[in-house]
Amino acid sequence: MSNKPIKIPGADHPITLQRNSSRVVVSVGGRIVADTRDAITMREASLPAVQYIPRKDVDMSLLQRTDHATYCPYKGDCAYYSIPSGGDRSVNAVWTYEAPYAAVAEIKDHLAFYPSRVDAIEAR
């Protein structure tokens, strides 16, 4: 049994998920790490919008799983990947909720990238 609190998005902490109609491309070290037309844009409370990219559209061979983990009471347990070609700046640059809570179940099998840890996240 877990002691982790579980919270439901609401008026005090809204979370919306919306399909992004643009092509989203993530690059690091001169290489395209992700390229999709199926991103999901998450808007959470006052945080900047985040693009969640389907795992199938990410070059997983460029990522390296790390032991880093965090927890969000709205989304669940979060796992991380580094992008070795990006050097020290790209350590834990990628996160994913592999078993997200029901309110955000749509982001299962998706990854997100910290903008400051990659060269670019472009919507084209």
Secondary structure by P-SEA (a helix, b strand, c coil): cccbbbbbbcccbbbbbbbbcbbbbbbccccccccccbbbbbbcccccbbbbbbcccccccccccccbbbbbcccccccccccccccccccccccccccccccccccccbbbbccccccccccc
